[in-house]
Amino acid sequence: MTLMPSVSGQPMDPGLLSRALEIAGRLAGDAADVIIAKAGRGARPAARDSPFDWVTDTHRTLERHTRRVLAEHFPDIPLIGADGDPAGADPPGLDGVVRSSSRRWLVSAVDGNANFVAGVPWCAYSLAMLDETGPLVGAVADPFRGQVYAGARGRGMRANGVPVTLGGGRSSTAGAVVCTELTRTGLWPGLIEFTRLAAQAHAGVRVLGCSALAITQVALGHVSAAVLHGCPERDVAGALALASEAGAVIRRPSAADDRRGDPPPEVLLVAAPGVAEEVVGWWRSATR
């Protein structure tokens, strides 16, 4: 297994990092206001790959606003959103393969579009700046709880300006909540058995419809783990920055891990340190 780096990678000018963190947090706050104003109020979704893989007018508006602001302040750093970057480059994947050594922004203007369209108060705005080793800066807005979470490599995570760390955390999943999400085509292989094993350990599995918030809840210590299959990196990169800085374990495989039967590259597991091995064990057993 590999761990998402939190302090490695090319040095970044401290002033530039501070400015990126400040602007990312401001954009997240702006997006939260728009999402609250528009959720469930006549949103017009356009389906993509599946009936619940939607992009709305609000999503497009927020992405355009994000693009304008970041182009003004960081003209040399491209932004990748739902439709790719201006040059048509493919977004990087969660497999750890380095596709570019340059920095880039990733935005998911409304993660949880189906919830947003239905007016279900569980969706998010997610923004991250990455380099070749992972997230440098991340910001996630949780509009309906009035929270903006932000963090930067080596500077920790904050919730509305208040520092957040996982601390010692729990050492057992008994009584805990574990989040997961469906894939674009439905259940991921082994999900039913994974849920059974979690229940056997007296833990509950929840599918809430927003990958960014699933990971953020781990960083906050509200849930013990998040297990995600096939998520676009733009949906989770901001939350991964937060989880890394809060002290969560972020596990992705290397080629050697695949031979041992560990999660394939499209699988992402984020967990409190004391329960990561237990959750990975469920995954292994469920997907044999």
N, C-alpha and C positions, 0 to 999 in steps of 0.2 A: 504493500500500500504506500501511497505517497500522501504527504500532508500539504495542504495549501500553504505556501510560504506567507509569512506575515512581516518579516523584516529583511528578507534577502532581496536581491535584484539590484538594478542600477540605482545609484543615488539620485535623489530628486532635490532640487533647490528647495530649502525649507519655506521660503517665501511663496514659491509657486504652489507647493503642497498646501500651505495655509489658505491661499486664495482659491484653490480647487475645492477644498473642503468647505469653505464659506459659501461659494457659489452653488455647489451641489446641494447644500442644506437649504439655501434660499429657493432654489428651483423646486426642491421637494415640498417646501412649505407652500409655494404658489400652487403646485399641482394638487395638494390636499384640498385647498379651497375650491378649486374647479371640480374635483371629483365629488365632493359633498354636494355642490350646487347642481350637478348634472345626473348623479346616479339615479337610475330608475325613472327618469323623467323624459321619456320619448327618445331614448338613445336609438340610433339606427345602425345596427351591426351589419357588417359585410362578412360573410362566412369565408374562411380560407380552406384549410384541409379537412375540417370536420365541422359539424353543426355548432359545436361549442368553442371553436377556435375563431374568435371574432376580433375584428378591429372596428372600433367605433369612431364617429366624428370627434369625440372628445379625445380619444387616444391620438388621433392624427394632429389635432390642435395642440395638445401638450407636447408632442414630439417636435412639431415645427417650432414652438416657443423655445424648447430646450436647445434645438439646433441653432436658432438665432443667437441666443445668449452665449452659448459655448463658442460659436464662431467668432463672436466679438471679443471674448476674453482669452480664448485659446485657439487662435486661427490655424495653428500648425498641428493640432491634434484632432483627428477625424472622429466623428460620431457615428456609431452603428445603432440603428433602431430596428423597427419591425420590417422595414423594407431594404435593409442593408445600408451601407454608407454611400456617399455621393459617387465614389469611384466604382461601386459595384462589388467591393470585396466581400467575401463570405465571412460571417461572424465566426470567431474562434469557438471551438467546441469544448466540452467538459472533459475531454480525454487527455488534457495536459499537453497536447501537441502544439508546439510553438509555430504559429503561422506568420508572425511578424515581430520584429524587434522594436517597433515603434510603439509609442503609447497610443491609447485609443480610449474613447468613451463608449460605454454601452448604456442604452436606456430602454426600459420597458415602461412606457408612459402610463399604461393601466394594466397591471398584472392582476388577473382575475376578472377579465372582461365579462364573462358570463354572469358573475355575481354583480358586477357593476350595472349591466343591462337590467337585471332583475331587481335591483335596489337592495340586494343583500349586502350588509355593511362589512364586507370582508374582501377588500381589494387594496392595491397599493400602487405607488409610483416608486420606481427603482432606477437609480443612476449610479454608475461606477466609472472610475478611471482605472485602466489596467496598463501594466507593462508586460514584458514577456514572461514574468514569473507569477502573475496574478494581480488581484486588485490592489491599487494604491489608495484609492479613496472610494467610499461608498456612502450613499444616502438612501434611505427608504422612508417614505411617508405612509403612515397608517392613519388615513384621514378620519375615520369614524371613532377613533380613540384619541384624536387630537395629539398624535405623537409624530415627531420627526426624529429618526435615528440616524446618526452620522458617525463616521469613523475614518481614520487614515492610518496607514501603515506605521506602526511604532508609536501611535498617539492615543490608542484606545478607542473605545466606543462610548457614545453619549446618547442619552434619550432626553430630548428637549433640553440639552445642555448639561444634564446630570450624568456623571460617569457611571458606566455599567461594567461589572465583571461577574463571571460565573462563580468565582471562588471555589470552595471545595465541592459544592454541588452534591448530588445524590450518588450513591454507589450501587443502587438497585433500581430496576424499572418497575418494581411492584408499586402499584398505585399511580404510575406515571402515565402521561399522554405521549404518544408518538404520532407525528404527522406524516402523511404521504399524499401523493396526488395521482390521479389517473393519467395515463398517457393520452395522446391525441386520438388513439384508436380504442381506448378503453382500459381494461385491467392490465397491469404489467405482469409478466410471468411470475407466478408464485405469490401474488398478493393475497389470495384467499388463505393459503397456508401460513404466510407471514402473519396475517391477522389472527389466525388460530393460535400460533405460537406465542404471540404477544398476550393474548387473552389468557393463555395457560400460565403465563408469568404474572398475571394480574395487572397487565398494562392495557390501555385502550388505544386503538388506532383511529385516527380521525382524518377524513378527506374533506378539506375546507375550501379548496378551490383557488388558492393563491400561494405559489411557491415561495415568493419573496417573504411573505409573512410567516410561512411555515418555518423557514430558516431563522428569521428574526426572533420568533418565539423561543427557539433553542438558545440564541444569544442572550435573551432576557432571562432565561431560566424558568420560563413558564411551561415548556414542554421539554422532554428529555432528549428527543431525537427527531430528525426529519430524514426520510428515505425517499429519494426522487429518481425517477427513470426518464431519460430522454428530454430533460428540460433545456430549452435554449439558454445559453449562458447569459443573454441580456436580461432574462427574468430573475436570475439568482446572483449575479455578480455583486451587486450592491450589498445584498444580505450576507454574502460570503465574506466581504470585507469586514462587516460588523461582527460576524461570528468568530472570525479569526482573532480580531482584536479583543473580544470578550473572553477568549480562552476556550472556545469550543474546539472539538476535534473534527477536522474536515478530512474525509477519506476518499481518495480516488485511486484507482489501481495503476500499477505499471504493467508492462507486458509479462514480467515474471509472476506478478500476483495472479494474472489471468490463468496461468497454468496450475495454480493452487486452488482454483475454483472460487476466487474472490470476485467481487462485482466487476462486470465489464466496464469499459470506458464511459458508457452513457449513464452509469449509475453514480449517484452522489449520496453520501451519507454524512450527516452533520449531527453531532451528538455531544452531550455533556461528557467530560472526560471519564467519569466513573462508570458509564454505561455503554460506551462505544463498542467494546468487544462483545457484550451481550447482544446488542442489536445486530451487529454484523453476523453473529452466530445464527440468529433467527433467519437472516437473509440467506446465508449459505444453505441452511437446512431446507428452506422453502423453495429454493431455486435449483436444487440438485437435478 
